[in-house]
């Protein structure tokens, strides 16, 4: 199982659109290196953001 995925592959796994994945990366500061995104970092950043929004 690969950890570094393209935005299209990550969108498929996360149930999002490709553009949403890229926008979230920019918003959360998740790096896109050579067209690949670290899946675990992306998912953990999303969960942290949701938890932070739930507190507010």
ABEGO torsion letter per residue (X at the ends): XBABBBAAAAAAAAGBBAAAAAAAAAAAGBBBBGGBBBAAAAAAAAAAAAAAAAAX
